[in-house]
Amino acid sequence: MKRLFKWALGALPRPWLIRLSYAVRPLLALLLRGRRYTDPIDGKTFRSFLPYGYEKTRENVLSPSTLSLERHRLLWLYLKRETDFFTRPAQLLHFAPEQAFYKRFRRLQNLQYTTTDLNSPLADVKADICNLPFEDNQFDVILCNHVLEHIPDHLKALSELLRVMKPGGWGIFQVPQDLNRDATFEDPGITDPEERKRLFGQYDHVRVYGKDYFDILKSAGFEVEAVDYTQALGPEAIARYRLADGELIPLVRKPAGA
């Protein structure tokens, strides 16, 4: 089963792969059931997770039940344990909503939940992140995860995110980040999908972020905290939840006086 899934990762277009994944999810969860690993999003346990990746396949990272990856499970744990996200009334804007979160967030009574994306069928509002159809200072919380690496003018996107966030509001803007690289690398002249996959990690990425990502967020006007939540969780939780050790959560806030 794992070999077949790994073949599908490389052979099938992403939209087809997503549809196939959700169709076979119950079977995958049944075949891989066990007690070694836990998906904290739904609490189910497995003897193994599935492989995932484009340029480089990562073994044992895709949950058979929620189809969450390391970053999704880390974000869920942080929101659940360290914030009032699940209890405090808030207007939430969620870009490119992930399947692992979408229905769970939609059911939360404390949230006024708005989803947006140009292409996702889960988006309430079809919109360009560089030209958002929302009022200034509208949202208490913004989740924009693994989106900015797709956007040629990410500085314009960040200015829009700042504009629609309420003063004192907060957000999490995860990106694929290479912490061994000091500076973000991008080249608008690279348009070939295979070359993008080789250099940026995925065929539709336009850059790879380095350590300076947090400075980029600051320059856009946000207060920024790089949260190393895996350090707080410890080795046992990292192993059980199949997290990426050392992955940083980019927590941003709009200054209260902005």
Sequence and secondary structure as in RCSB ss.txt:
>XXXX:A:sequence
MKRLFKWALGALPRPWLIRLSYAVRPLLALLLRGRRYTDPIDGKTFRSFLPYGYEKTRENVLSPSTLSLERHRLL
WLYLKRETDFFTRPAQLLHFAPEQAFYKRFRRLQNLQYTTTDLNSPLADVKADICNLPFEDNQFDVILCNHVLEH
IPDHLKALSELLRVMKPGGWGIFQVPQDLNRDATFEDPGITDPEERKRLFGQYDHVRVYGKDYFDILKSAGFEVE
AVDYTQALGPEAIARYRLADGELIPLVRKPAGA
>XXXX:A:secstr
 HHHHHHHHHHS HHHHHHHHHHHHHHHHHHTEEEEEE TTT  EES  EEE SSS EEEEE TTT   HHHHHH
HHHHHHH  TTTS EEEEEES  HHHHHHHHT TTEEEEEEESS TT SEE BTTB  S TT EEEEE  S GGG
 TTHHHHHHHHHHHEEEEEEEE    B TT SS EE TT   HHHHHHHHSSTT  EEB TTHHHHHHHTT EEE
EE HHHHH HHHHHHHT  TT  EEEEE  TT 
